[in-house]
Amino acid sequence: MSQADDEPFLEFTPLPQVASPCISVCRMRDDGVCAGCGRTLGEIAEWSLASDDRRRAILDRISGSRL
């Protein structure tokens, strides 16, 4: 595939602006939350397809649970 073949995909696919909270400490605690990033398995699974608004909501939940 040439670089020209990739251009339409990149033009119509917005790149997410909200970065993953993953810190490469991937271990699920007994409460079902990752010890590293604080996300649930469901949140981790949906992250790659989530909108920036949804990602912000997940980050808000994480920051609220760590207070």
Number of C-alpha atoms within 10 A of each C-alpha: 5 6 6 8 9 10 11 9 10 10 9 8 9 9 10 14 10 14 11 13 15 13 9 9 10 13 13 16 12 8 8 13 19 18 17 15 19 24 21 18 13 10 15 18 11 13 17 11 10 16 16 15 12 15 22 14 12 20 19 11 13 17 11 9 9 7 5
